[in-house]
Amino acid sequence: MLLLVPSLGIRSIISNGNLPLRNTRLRSDQLISRHSSNFAVRHRYRMHTAYFRQLPDEEQCAISFRVANERYRIDKVFNFSRNVTENVDASLERMRANIEKEVRKRGSAGKGAKKKGKAAPVEGAGEGLGEALPDVRVRFFDVEKNEDVRDVAFAELLSKVRDEREILLKVLDDDFRIDLNSPTVLAVSLPQSILAGFFVYPSKLEMVFTDKERSEFLWYRGKMPKSNNAQQIEWVLAGTGYSYMAKPDDVGHHLKFSCVPKNELKVGPLTEVISGTQVQAGPGQCPFEVRHLFTQNKLTNQYQFRVVTYNILADLYADSDYSRTELFGYCPNYALHIDYRKQLFIKEILGYNADIVCLQEVDGKVYDLDLLPVFRVKNFDGHYKAKGKTAEGLATFFDCNRFEVLDRQGITFGENLETLEPFQGLWNQIKSNEKLASRIKDRSTAIQATLLRSRQNPAKHLLVANTHFYFHPDADHIRLLQGGLSMLYVRDLYERFESQYGLDRNHFAIVFCGDFNSTPECGMFRLMTQRFVGTEMADWQSNEEEAVRGVSLAQPFPFQSACGTPKYTNFTVGFKACIDYIYYQCDALRVNDVVPLPSEDELAAYDAIPSPVFPSDHVALVASLEWNHKSG
């Protein structure tokens, strides 16, 4: 559901006037407009204010004001966009012509009503219009100089307003105060699916000149009356804040989201949007809610932290005819829709009360519009690494109360194989096999790294890596090479950060999370847990034409899998195996606890996953780690 209302020259909803921070009594009126994806959008315009907006580095100035004049039977919002290099006289003439056209149209309608013996729309309105329509005058007026502003560039007019000169826009009988660049909502929408028991938040919220932390967000619920007239809904306050947990009592109701954008100096126009769908009953208890019983509270011990890794299934791969009919044909279509699934996986992830979250198959839009805004409200920060030109990638989040970020890195292997210094030794061993070299270079596989410092114990540092290896069944050799490249990259960062920040290895550890698409029998697991893979490893021969010969891999860090090797972390009809891991550096860290995984019966309740109670084809892994060395 996307709300697009043309105002101020940008997709926006303008609702109420810009209220100064001091107490001021204002007149306001309420209009209702409809949109195909919303039942109703509520606009409130403050009288006698003209809103001007010029975004940084743009030459256009957007203008919006409401003319409500009973005498001329007009009540309309006018929107203009003028170039700042234009002469104000030309701008005024354009405004005058549009307003005059509207006045004449209203005057003609009034005469028509009289001829038919109908009452005029407003009692006493339009007197004399039958004889002669008035001349429409539009001008800018400098109050200090007591003269019109004429024959200057629009940019000069804006400069006067910025200098707090009192410039009025005079239209017909009314004077309009010019409000320049007030906090404003450009676009807002609510999701198409809203489930009781799950978080709801704007699926899109674009604002300018606004401090989100200072802004006010309210949620209301109301039932659509039999008249199906949204203006007659009786609203009851349901919650506050950017997100709202829909309640069972909300089922059958519409929700209204209200936003008052603010910054340090101004309070902007109120914006309200009504959901186009009613709140629906949730799917019942999801297996992840049982897992939440093990993570009801955040960890408070300064030496412990909880880690989640989770492939959340990109919408890119779930929203296609092939996915719906073949790959995930066992899953109802509604449960594959991203608006449904993201409610589940956001609630699931937040319910683990983690300190570090590594996600794979994250759609870029889902990161920008869903994960980052919601997680920031929960005091998380994060960063995103796209997989080349693919519309999905990796995301790593951390709790800002527990960690301070010192560095964020990310690369795609294929784009850096021939140039990144740590890769050159391995690249030189394989580049002579043209088919192998071409295949690994063409992959969009990425790795992400985040250097974190503990806020409670600043001597403790973590290097958190996150990746998602190539999936193809005949590509064990590609995945093992990607494993070798990963550890070359991680080792280089580790040694660089160790030197740059003067870190003590007893208090500096690596956590490497991801969907490695490799079972415990594969070479990647051996490389991580045994630190060496020889030339005899069967993975090297997974594709005869691309076979890797004479290559062995080694890495210096002792790792273990925090969650062991569960039977399944990926569970579809066509494939079931353990391919996701939280690897941790076991000479510096140890496992404190692991959240039990769902049972096979739970996974198979709808034949496989995803399903109405599992938002992905993967299962989240959750483990609490603890430092071995407490001092530091």
Secondary structure as the mmCIF struct_conf table of DSSP 4:
data_model
#
loop_
_struct_conf.conf_type_id
_struct_conf.id
_struct_conf.beg_label_comp_id
_struct_conf.beg_label_asym_id
_struct_conf.beg_label_seq_id
_struct_conf.end_label_comp_id
_struct_conf.end_label_asym_id
_struct_conf.end_label_seq_id
STRN STRN1 LEU A 3 LEU A 3
STRN STRN2 PRO A 6 SER A 7
TURN_TY1_P TURN_TY1_P1 LEU A 8 GLY A 9
STRN STRN3 ILE A 10 ARG A 11
BEND BEND1 ASN A 16 ASN A 16
STRN STRN4 LEU A 19 LEU A 19
BEND BEND2 LEU A 21 ARG A 22
STRN STRN5 SER A 28 HIS A 35
TURN_TY1_P TURN_TY1_P2 SER A 36 SER A 37
STRN STRN6 ASN A 38 ARG A 46
TURN_TY1_P TURN_TY1_P3 MET A 47 HIS A 48
STRN STRN7 THR A 49 ARG A 53
TURN_TY1_P TURN_TY1_P4 PRO A 56 ASP A 57
BEND BEND3 GLU A 59 GLU A 59
STRN STRN8 GLN A 60 ASN A 69
TURN_TY1_P TURN_TY1_P5 GLU A 70 ARG A 73
STRN STRN9 ILE A 74 ASN A 83
TURN_TY1_P TURN_TY1_P6 VAL A 84 THR A 85
BEND BEND4 GLU A 86 GLU A 86
STRN STRN10 ASN A 87 ASN A 87
HELX_RH_AL_P HELX_RH_AL_P1 VAL A 88 LYS A 115
TURN_TY1_P TURN_TY1_P7 LYS A 116 GLY A 117
HELX_LH_PP_P HELX_LH_PP_P1 LYS A 118 ALA A 120
BEND BEND5 PRO A 121 VAL A 122
TURN_TY1_P TURN_TY1_P8 GLU A 123 GLU A 131
HELX_LH_PP_P HELX_LH_PP_P2 LEU A 133 VAL A 136
STRN STRN11 VAL A 138 ASP A 142
TURN_TY1_P TURN_TY1_P9 VAL A 143 ASN A 146
STRN STRN12 GLU A 147 ASP A 148
BEND BEND6 ASP A 151 VAL A 152
STRN STRN13 ALA A 153 ALA A 153
HELX_RH_AL_P HELX_RH_AL_P2 PHE A 154 ARG A 162
TURN_TY1_P TURN_TY1_P10 ASP A 163 GLU A 164
STRN STRN14 ILE A 167 VAL A 171
TURN_TY1_P TURN_TY1_P11 LEU A 172 ASP A 173
STRN STRN15 ASP A 174 LEU A 180
BEND BEND7 ASN A 181 ASN A 181
STRN STRN16 THR A 184 SER A 189
BEND BEND8 GLN A 192 GLN A 192
STRN STRN17 LEU A 195 LEU A 195
TURN_TY1_P TURN_TY1_P12 ALA A 196 GLY A 197
BEND BEND9 PHE A 198 PHE A 198
STRN STRN18 PHE A 199 VAL A 200
BEND BEND10 SER A 203 SER A 203
STRN STRN19 LYS A 204 VAL A 208
BEND BEND11 PHE A 209 PHE A 209
TURN_TY1_P TURN_TY1_P13 LYS A 212 ARG A 214
STRN STRN20 GLU A 216 GLY A 222
HELX_LH_PP_P HELX_LH_PP_P3 LYS A 223 PRO A 225
TURN_TY1_P TURN_TY1_P14 LYS A 226 SER A 227
HELX_RH_3T_P HELX_RH_3T_P1 ALA A 230 GLN A 232
STRN STRN21 VAL A 236 THR A 240
BEND BEND12 GLY A 241 TYR A 242
STRN STRN22 TYR A 244 MET A 245
HELX_RH_3T_P HELX_RH_3T_P2 PRO A 248 ASP A 250
STRN STRN23 VAL A 251 VAL A 251
TURN_TY1_P TURN_TY1_P15 GLY A 252 GLY A 252
STRN STRN24 HIS A 254 VAL A 260
STRN STRN25 LYS A 262 LYS A 262
BEND BEND13 GLU A 264 LEU A 265
STRN STRN26 VAL A 267 VAL A 267
STRN STRN27 THR A 271 ILE A 274
BEND BEND14 GLY A 276 THR A 277
STRN STRN28 VAL A 279 GLN A 280
BEND BEND15 GLY A 284 GLY A 284
HELX_RH_AL_P HELX_RH_AL_P3 PRO A 287 ARG A 291
HELX_RH_3T_P HELX_RH_3T_P3 HIS A 292 PHE A 294
BEND BEND16 GLN A 296 ASN A 297
TURN_TY1_P TURN_TY1_P16 GLN A 302 TYR A 303
STRN STRN29 GLN A 304 ASN A 311
HELX_RH_AL_P HELX_RH_AL_P4 ASP A 315 ALA A 318
BEND BEND17 ASP A 319 SER A 320
HELX_RH_AL_P HELX_RH_AL_P5 ASP A 321 TYR A 322
HELX_RH_PI_P HELX_RH_PI_P1 SER A 323 LEU A 327
TURN_TY1_P TURN_TY1_P17 PHE A 328 TYR A 330
BEND BEND18 CYS A 331 CYS A 331
HELX_RH_AL_P HELX_RH_AL_P6 ASN A 333 LEU A 336
BEND BEND19 HIS A 337 HIS A 337
HELX_RH_AL_P HELX_RH_AL_P7 ILE A 338 GLY A 351
TURN_TY1_P TURN_TY1_P18 TYR A 352 ASN A 353
BEND BEND20 ASP A 355 ASP A 355
STRN STRN30 ILE A 356 ASP A 363
HELX_RH_AL_P HELX_RH_AL_P8 GLY A 364 VAL A 366
HELX_RH_PI_P HELX_RH_PI_P2 TYR A 367 LEU A 371
HELX_RH_AL_P HELX_RH_AL_P9 LEU A 372 VAL A 377
TURN_TY1_P TURN_TY1_P19 LYS A 378 ASN A 379
STRN STRN31 PHE A 380 ALA A 386
TURN_TY1_P TURN_TY1_P20 GLY A 388 LYS A 389
BEND BEND21 THR A 390 ALA A 391
STRN STRN32 GLU A 392 ASP A 399
TURN_TY1_P TURN_TY1_P21 CYS A 400 ARG A 402
STRN STRN33 PHE A 403 THR A 412
HELX_RH_AL_P HELX_RH_AL_P10 PHE A 413 ASN A 416
TURN_TY1_P TURN_TY1_P22 LEU A 417 THR A 419
HELX_RH_3T_P HELX_RH_3T_P4 GLU A 421 PHE A 423
HELX_RH_AL_P HELX_RH_AL_P11 GLN A 424 ILE A 430
TURN_TY1_P TURN_TY1_P23 LYS A 431 SER A 432
BEND BEND22 ASN A 433 ASN A 433
HELX_RH_AL_P HELX_RH_AL_P12 GLU A 434 ASP A 442
STRN STRN34 ALA A 446 SER A 454
BEND BEND23 ARG A 455 ASN A 457
TURN_TY1_P TURN_TY1_P24 PRO A 458 ALA A 459
STRN STRN35 HIS A 461 HIS A 468
TURN_TY1_P TURN_TY1_P25 PRO A 473 ASP A 474
HELX_RH_AL_P HELX_RH_AL_P13 ASP A 476 TYR A 501
TURN_TY1_P TURN_TY1_P26 GLY A 502 GLY A 502
HELX_RH_3T_P HELX_RH_3T_P5 ARG A 505 HIS A 507
STRN STRN36 PHE A 508 ASP A 515
TURN_TY1_P TURN_TY1_P27 PRO A 520 GLU A 521
BEND BEND24 CYS A 522 CYS A 522
HELX_RH_AL_P HELX_RH_AL_P14 GLY A 523 GLN A 530
BEND BEND25 ARG A 531 ARG A 531
STRN STRN37 PHE A 532 VAL A 533
TURN_TY1_P TURN_TY1_P28 THR A 535 GLU A 536
HELX_RH_3T_P HELX_RH_3T_P6 ALA A 538 GLN A 541
BEND BEND26 SER A 542 ASN A 543
HELX_RH_3T_P HELX_RH_3T_P7 GLU A 544 GLU A 546
BEND BEND27 GLY A 550 GLY A 550
STRN STRN38 LEU A 553 ALA A 554
BEND BEND28 PHE A 557 PHE A 557
STRN STRN39 PHE A 559 SER A 561
TURN_TY1_P TURN_TY1_P29 ALA A 562 CYS A 563
BEND BEND29 LYS A 567 LYS A 567
BEND BEND30 THR A 569 THR A 569
STRN STRN40 ASN A 570 PHE A 571
BEND BEND31 VAL A 573 GLY A 574
STRN STRN41 LYS A 576 ALA A 577
STRN STRN42 ASP A 580 GLN A 585
TURN_TY1_P TURN_TY1_P30 CYS A 586 ALA A 588
STRN STRN43 LEU A 589 VAL A 594
HELX_LH_PP_P HELX_LH_PP_P4 VAL A 595 SER A 599
HELX_RH_AL_P HELX_RH_AL_P15 GLU A 600 LEU A 603
TURN_TY1_P TURN_TY1_P31 ALA A 604 TYR A 606
BEND BEND32 ASP A 607 PRO A 610
STRN STRN44 SER A 611 SER A 611
TURN_TY1_P TURN_TY1_P32 PRO A 612 VAL A 613
STRN STRN45 PHE A 614 PHE A 614
BEND BEND33 PRO A 615 ASP A 617
STRN STRN46 HIS A 618 HIS A 618
STRN STRN47 LEU A 621 TRP A 627
BEND BEND34 ASN A 628 ASN A 628
#
